[in-house]
């Protein structure tokens, strides 16, 4: 039943020969790599507005200047990453660039920052998507968590099916969003010129306008830069010439980001738009420009769709990076395994669960999640650009000094932004990311240390005894009763050894006498040991018995344990039975070595028919 349900949800297995990425032209590549970047204006504008609104009209008049400053930073970062595209045509993710040029530890810091960034991108994009549609349908505002989780389930299933980043599935939401917003901004600009600026009905100031408040608004708005590095990570999927096509696509994406961001911020201030408690500032701007009819609903639907697609970008990036780290031993190796649908299913499920936990913990509130967001993103930016400076100095090709200077300026700019974001948003939640990234780095090193120890112990270079034991093993077979389910186990035990002992742990006084009588009828030549258990446990008395008889044995060997286990015909029937054999097996498996040998455990299943 589980297999049929799984295939219905995610599809049947795919052969390995189907593995491979389709090369993308610039049109589809822009749709594949830009959703995260383009959609970020939906929450970046909102965060600038919320940060400045507390200072009333005095704060809101800084909206456009702050937007311009962020756009300039956007241009600088885009030019810096364009350098990365040409230097790393095989894909220059922040982890690869930082590790190669700065060392393992900075690389792991970048990897931790990226993983946190992917996780928060998924959570922020989904909650922002719900807020966009809830602004048009306020009845959904109180159901944000449930709707966001529903979106999360849909995206997770789509990715487990093997959803690719190309094709019209990505192109439609992206280009619908771009077309609808550019049309709205152009129409709004014409109206602003004809009608003149609107009056600003700002709420009463709660706090005075200060430099700290302005910096906090700048830090909040810097989330508009998220996703700009995506193209540099995926250069190999572009059609030849890969670097040139990727570089052009990056510039187009940055230009669109700048137009949408500065245009929407400028019109918000120009029209004096403010938003209510249950509406985003972009929704309020759209209402002000196009009204509340069909055009408004199209704009909100386009915003919701591109935000959902932006969340899907994390489901492409997170599993790939996790697989790279797992391949190098810094994450569990299960994360590098391709599932039946040729996707990293374990990493997708891990991201889905973590994203769902964040959505629930923060009540589906984008504003509450944003403070955790920008630290990791800009830290990865900074390490990547600093790594590029080292790269150019090492290569010293034509014009290396101005390339290094450009990346150096980018590293300084994003590094300063990290400090601004970290300090201004620390108390609001950025401390979580500041603490989480070092903890992840420690986890990476701990996992790698474990794998190194395992490799050393499994190596043939480690001294070990390779002698074969010619003597037949001593066999101990735990039983829970005398029934058909133990016949095969007894037959196997007697076939491999003449030294077989059955063990029954007596949970109720007197129960052992009945078992002895039944036992003598079927196996009179095989001794049965009855062990009283005054505390009604099975595993501990059995382990104590094994330790005692092994210690008394003169052959220096540990007894082989044969476990009879009946298997129900239906999965749900297993819930109606105890898991004693599993508990015994787990206890024996993880018991440390004794007397220099490892105990052998043999399962003998008996399958029930119905």
N, C-alpha and C positions, 0 to 999 in steps of 0.2 A: 504494500500500500504506500509506504514512504517513497519507494522508488518511482511509482506511477505519479504520485503527487509532485515529486521533485522534477520529473521530466515535463509535467504539465506546466509548472511554474517557470522553469529556466531552460527547458528544451533538452533533447537527447544529447549524448556525448558527441563531440566532434573529433575527427581524426587529426593527428599531429600534422599531417601534410597540409591542413588548412591554415596552419599558423603562418603569420606574415602580415605586415602592415602595408596597406595600400598607399601609394604615393599620392600626395595631394597637390593640386594646383593652388595658386594664391587665393582664389575665390573661396574654395572649400577650406583651405588652411586658416584663413581669417575667421571663418565660422567655427572651426574646431578649437582654435587657441584663444580667441578673444572674449568669450562670454564672461569669464571671471573679471577681466579688466573693464569691459564696457559696462557690465552690470553694477560695478562698484559705485557708480555715481548715485545709485538708488539709496545706498545707506551712507555714503560720504556726505552728500548734501544734507541728509537728515541730521547727521551728527554735528556738522557745522552749525546748523540752525539751532539745535537743542543746546549746544554749548554757548551760543551767543544770546539766545532768547532770554536767558536769566538776567541779562544786563539791559533788557528793554531795547528801545530804538537805538540807543548809543552803542549797543553791542551789534545789532543786526546790520548797521551801516558798514561794518567791517567784513561782511560776507563776501563781497566781490573782491576786495584786495587780498583776502586770504585765499580765495579761489584762484586768483592769478598767481600767487606765490606757489601754490601747490602745482599748478599747471607748468610753471617754470621748472620745478623739481621733477615733474613727470618727463619733460623734454630731456633733461639732463640724464635721468636714469635710462630713458629709451636709447639715447645715443651711446651710453656706456654699455648697455646690453647688446647693441648692434656690433660693438667690438668683440663681444664674447661669441657672437654667432660666427664671425669670420675666423676667430682663433680656434673654436671648437666645433667644427662642422659635424662631428659625430654626436653632438649634444652636450652643451656646456651647462649642466645644472649646477646650482650653487654648491652642492656636495662634491661633485667631481672636480670643479675648479678649485674649491678651498682645500680639498685633500691633496690634490696634486701639487699645488703651489705653496700652501701654508703649512701642511702637515696633517697628521691623522686627527689630532685633537680639534683643531679648528674645523676640519671637515665634519667631524661628529657633531660639533656645535651647530654647524650649518644644517646638517641632516635633521637634528632635533628641532631646530627652528622651522624647517620646511614641513616636517610631519605635523607639528602643532599648527602651522599655517594652513595646511590642507584640511585638518580637522575643523578649525574655526571657520574656514571658507565655506565648508559644507553647512555648518550650523548657521552661520550668519546669512548665507544666501537663501536657505530654506525659510528661516524666520522672516527675512525681508520680503521674500516672495509672498508669504502669507499676509504680511502687513500691507503689501501693495494691493492685493485683491480685497482684503478686509476694509481698506479705505473706500472702495467702491461699494462694498456690501458690509456695512458695519455689524451686522448680526454675527459675522464670523470673528469679530475681534475677541470675543470671550472664548473662542474655540481655537485660538492660535496654536496651542501645543498639539492638539489632536490633528489639525489639518497639516501642520508641519511634519508630524510623524507619518501621516498618510503619504505625503510627497516623498518622504525618505524611503518608505517601503517600496514605492513604485520605482524610484531611481535605483535602489539596491537590486531589485529583481531584474530590472533592465540591464544592469551591468553584469549580473550573474549569468544572464543569457548571452553575454558577449557583445554588448552594445559598443559599436565603434565610434570614434570621434569624427568621422567624416559623414558625408551624405546630407541629404536634405533634412534629416531629423535635426541636425544642428543648424543648418543654414537658415531654415525658416524662422525660428525664434530670433536669431541674431539679426538677420536683415529686416525682419518686421520691426524689431526694436529700433534699429538704426534709422529706418525710413520714417517710422512714426514720430520719433523724437526730433529728427532733423526738420521734418515738416512742421511740427509743433513749434520748435524754436524759431524757425524762419517766419512763421505766421505771427508768433509772439513779438518778434523783433519789429515787423511791419506795424503791428498794433501799437507797440511802444513808441515808435517814431511818430505815428499819426495822432495818438491819444495823449502822449506825454507820460511822464512818470506818475505812478500811483502814490497815494498817501499811505504811509506806514502805520497801520493800527497795531502797534506792538504791545505786548502785555506789559504791565507795570514792572519796572526793574526790581529784582530780588536782591541782587548783589551789584556793586559798582563795577564798571569796566576797568580791568587792570591788565598789565602785561601778561600776568600768569593766565588770566582768562583767555586772552587772545592766543597765547601759545597752546592752551588746552584745545581751543577750537581748531587751530592748525594741526595739532596732533590727531584730532578726531577726523579731520578731512583728509589726512594722508592715507586713509584706507582706500582712497580713490586710486592709489597706485598698485593695489594688489592685482596680481595676475599678469603684470607687464613682463615678467620673466618667462612666461609659459612658452613663448616661441623659441627662446634660446635652448629650452630643454628638448624641443622636438624637431630640431633641424633635419635629422635623417629622414623624416617622413615627407619632406618637400620634394617636388620634382626637380631634376637637375636644371640649371646649377643650383644646388641646395642652399648654399650660403647666401647667394644673391637674392633668391626668391624669398628666403626667410627674412633677410634684412629689409627688403621692400615691404613685406607684410607687416613687420614690426613698426616701421615708420607710418604706414597707413593706420594701423591700430592706435598708435600713440596720437596721431592727428585726430582721429575720431574721438578718442577719449578726451582730448583737450577741448574739442569743439562742444561735445555734449556736456562736459563738466562746467567749463567756463560759461557756456551759453545758458545752461539751466540756473547756475548761481547768479549770473548777471540779471536774468529776467526775474528771478525771485526777488532780488533787491530792487530792480527797476519798477516792478509792479507793486512793491510793498506787500508781498504775499506772506501771510502767517498761517499756521496750521493749528487745528484743534487737537484735543487730547487723543482722539482715535482716528487720526489721519496723518499720512506722511506729508512732508513738505513738497515732494514732487507731485503727489496727488492734488494738493491744494493749488500748485502752479498750473497743472493741467486743467483743473476746473476753471481757474481764472482766465486761461487763454481760450479754451475750446468749449467751455460749458460742461454740462453733466450728461450729455447725450451719447450717441454712438461713438463719436471720435474719442471721447474721454474713456469709455469702456475699452476701446481698442488699445489705447495707450497703457491702461492699467494691466490689461491682459498680456500685452507685449512685455511689460516690466516683470510680471510674474513669471512668464515663460523663460525669459533670459536669465532670471535669477535661479530658476530651477535647473537650467542647463549649466549655469555657473557652478552650482553644487555638484553636478555630474563631472565637471572638470577635476574636482578633488578625487572622485572615484577612478579617474584615469591616472592622476599623478601620484597619489598616496600608495597604491599597490606597487607601482613600478619602483619607487624609491625604497619601499619596504623590502621588495624582492632583492634589490641591489645590496641593501644592508644585510639581509639574511644570507645572501650568497657569500658575503665577506665575513659572516659569523657574528655580526653585531645585533642581529635580531633572530628569533627562533626560525629554524630552517623550514618550518611548515609554511612560512610566508613566501617562500620562493617557489612553491609548487604550483604548477598550472592545474587548474581544475578540469573537469570534463568538458567545459565549454571554452577551453583555451584562455581562461582568464585567471588572475590570481585571486581565487575565490576566498581563501582564508583572510587575506588582507582586506578584501572588500567587506566581508562580514565584520571584521574588527573595526573598520572605519564606520560602518553603519551603526554598530552598537555604541561606540564612543560618541558619535554625533547625536544619537537618540538620547543618551544620558545628558549631554550638554543642553539639548533642547528642553528636556524636562526640568533639569536643575535650575535653569535660568528662565523658566516660565515662557519660553518662546519669544523672549524680548530681545530684539536685535540690539537695542541701546545698552542692555546689560552685558551683552557678549562682546561688543566692540572694543572695550578697554583691554581685553585679552589678545586682541587681534594683531595690531600693528607692530608690536615689539618683535615677534618672531619673523614677520615678513621683512621688516627693515634690517634686522640682524642678518638674515640670509643675504639680502642685497649687499650689505656692507662687506661681509666676508667674501662674497663672490667678486666684488669689484676690487677689493684689496688683493685677492688672489690673481686677478688679471694684471695688476701693476707688477707683481713678481714675475708673472708669465712674460710680459713684454720686456722686462729688464733681462730676463734669462735668454730670450730669443734674440733680441737686438737686431731685428730685421729692419727693412726700410721704414723710416718714420716712426720707429718704436717709441721715441721719447714723447711725441705728442699723443700717441695712443695711450701710453702709460699715464700721461698727465690727465687725459680725459677720464680714464677709469679712476685715477687718484682723486680727482675732483668729485666724481660720483660717489666714491667710498666715503670721503669726508662729509659730503652732503647727507648721505643716508645715515652715516654714523651719528652726526649731530641730531638727525631726526629720531634715531633710536633713543638718544638721551632725553630729548624733549618729550617723546611719547612715554618713555619709562618713568620719568619724574612726574609729569603732569597727570598721568593716568595710573600711577602706582597704587594709590589708595582706592581707586575706583575699580580695581580688579587686575591691573597689569602685573601686580605682584605675583599672581598665580602663574603667569607665563614666565616671569623672571625666575621663579623657583622651579617650575616644571622643566625648563630646558636643561639646567645642570643635572637634575635628577635623571632625565632621559640619557644624558651622556654617561652618567655613572652606570645606568642600566646597560647601555651598549657595551661598555668595557667589562662589566660583570659577565654578560652573556658570552662575549668573546673569550674571556678568561676561562670560562667553563668549557667551551669548545676546544680551546688549546689544550687544556688538561685531559679532556677525553681523547683527543688525537694522540697525545703523548703516551697515555696508558694503553691505547689500542695499537700503537706502533710495534712492529716486529723488532725494532731496535731496543725496546724495553725488555730486560731479562725476564724470561718466563719459562716455566717447566712445560715441555712438550711431550712428556712421557704418557703413554696410553695405559689405562688400567685394564688388566686382563681379567680380574676377578669380577664375578657377577655382582650387581649392586644389591644392597639391602633395600627392600621396598616397604614403605609404610603407606597404607591406603586408608584415609579417613572416611568413615561412613556415617550416614545419618539414619540408617535403617537397613533392613534386609529386603530388597525389592529388585525388580527386573533391571532398574537403572544402573545397578552396580555389577551386573554379570559380565559385561564386556570389559570393564576395568579390572575385574578379578582375573578374567581369562588372560588379558594382556600382562598383568603383573606376574602371574605364574609362568607365563611363557618366557619372560626375561630373567627370572630369578627363582631359586628355590627357597630364598630367605624372605618371605612375605609376612607382614604383620598388619592386621586390620586394627583400627583404633576407633572407638566410639566414645564421644564425650557425653557423659550422663548429666543432663540438665535437671531432671527430676529424679529424686531418690527412688530406686527400685526399677527404673526403666531399663537398666542394663541387664537385668536377669532375663527379661523377655527377649532382648536382642541376642543374648548368649544362646538361648534355646533355639531360636530360629537359625542362628549361625551354624551351630553344630550339625543341623540337618543338611545344609548345603555344602559347607566347607569344613569338615571335621578335622582336616589335617593342617588348616591354617589358623594360627593362634589369633585370638581376639583380645585386645586390651581395652578394658572399660575404665575411663578416667572420670572420677567425680568432679563436678564443677559447682562448688557451693555458691558462686556468684552468678551462675547461669550464663556464662560466656563460653564460647567455643574456641576462639582463636588462641587466646592466651594459654589455656591448659594444653592445647595441642603443641604450641611452640615450646612450652616448658618440657613436655614429654620428649620431643625431638632432640632438644639440647641435652637432656639427661641420657638418652640411649646412645646418642652420638658420642658423648663424652666417655661412656662406658665401653664403647666398641673398641676392639683391639686392631681393627684394620685401618684406622686413621681416616676413614671415609665418612662422608655425610650420607644419610639415607636418601634415597630417591622417593619423592612423594608423588603418588599417582592419585589424581583427583577425578572421581566419577562425577559427572554432571549431566542431568537431563535438560534437554532444550525444548521448550514448548513450541507448538506448531505456529502459533500466532504471536505477534510482537506484544500485544496487550496482555496475553496470558502470563508473560514474564513478570508483570507487575503484581500478580497474585501469589508469587512465590518468593521465599527469601533468597538472598544472594550469598549464601554461606560459602560456596565454592569460590566465588569471586573474592570475598574477603580473605579467605585462607591464601589464595594465590597472591593477592596483593601483599599480604603480610610476609609471605615467604620471599617474594620477589625483591622487596625493598629491605629485607633483613641483611645486615652487613655480613661480610665473609666471616666464617668460623673455622678454626683449625686449618686455615690456609686453603680451603676448598669452597666451592660455590655449590649450593644445593640444587639438584635437578628437579624440575617440576614438570609433570606430564599430565595433560588434560585428556580424558577419555569421554567424549560426549555421547549421550544417548538421546536420539531425536524422537519426540513423541509424534504421533500421527495426526492427532486432531485435538 
